[in-house]
Amino acid sequence: MPNSQFMRFVLVFLTLFGVCCSISDAQAGSVIKRVKEHNVVRCGSVERAGLATSAESGGWSGLNVDICRAIAAAVLGASDRIEYHQYETPKDFDAVRNQQDDVYFLTGSEIEEQKLAGKLLPGPTVFVESNAVMVASTSAAHHLSDLGKESICFMIGSSVERSLTAYFGALHKNWLRRPFSEDGEMIDTYNVQNCQAIGGEITTLAKIRLDSGVNRLSSRILPESLTIFPVIAATGTEDAQWSAIVAWTVNTLINAERPETHWYAGGAGAMPISAPDLGLDKEWQRRVLASVGNYGDIFNRHLGKGSLLKLDRGLNANYFRGGLLLSPFLE
């Protein structure tokens, strides 16, 4: 065989070999296999009060974290087999771009700002966040529309600023703006009442009111939501089996809160998932609920009456109780 033909043969062989290896590597690198090999579920998000909060000891707690534990209980049989990572800088989001973590708790704005849409499969809603406004407990304002001459603190360029502008614009009403570029300065200004109201995500406001400042300010959050947006459990696009496991785990937590009636099943039986194709055993749902409780238990523990934040369920109630959370069930 002439040298030129031989070299072409070698190049073709190496190309085909490389393709085969790539296919093999892709199959071998599935998320479910990686999770079981490493015996850990890796989750991540930005830090949000009640959803994902880091402790001085280095651990994490919150609703997102407990959902990550529920997934670990389903797949690995142990809810403590998790790692939680914070996405604070654009570089931190490389964990999403490079598919290094297994579950990503994100909002639509975070996905768009970091250009992650092509890397993610959007999953179920785990929390309905909202922008709102907080005032001193002694304030005469009981609704957002009552704010007229009172100045409102907000972070400049934030969605809160856009929402406030739209809200008062629809009312054809002026409002006093107090923009800030540093949240610490903004909170201090509010606590000494140099601005009489403060806008932010409702979880952030609930955290702010815990620190009453030097004047021991008592605060309450006004009932109107400026903007409502979901925090979702997203997964990478490379493993549909893993995405299904994550989605069914979240759905199990939500459905388990449904009461049993004469018309439909409730609790763990609201939507029994027997899916050996997913690699889950028959007891996985009961193991999940035994590990972290249902969605209501998790909410109460980290955001509701059993937590420091003392937030009402509101939009995060199950649909049968007037909220927005609804998952497939045996209708």
Protein Blocks (a to p, Z undefined) as FASTA:
>chain_A
ZZklmmmmmmmmmmmmmmmmmmmmmmmmpmklmmmmnopacddddddehkaccdfkopac
djklmmmmmmmmmmnopaklccddddfbfklmmmmmnomafbdcddfklmmmnopmlmpc
cdddfbdcdddddddfkbmbfbfklpmklccdddehiaklmmmmmmmmmnopacdddddf
bfklmmmmmmnopafbdcddfklmmmmmmmnojnopacdddfbdfbdcdddddddfkbmk
lmmmmmmmmmmmmmmmpccdfkbcchjllmccddfknopafklmmmmmmmnopfklmmmm
mmmmmbmnopafklmpcfklopabdcdddZZ
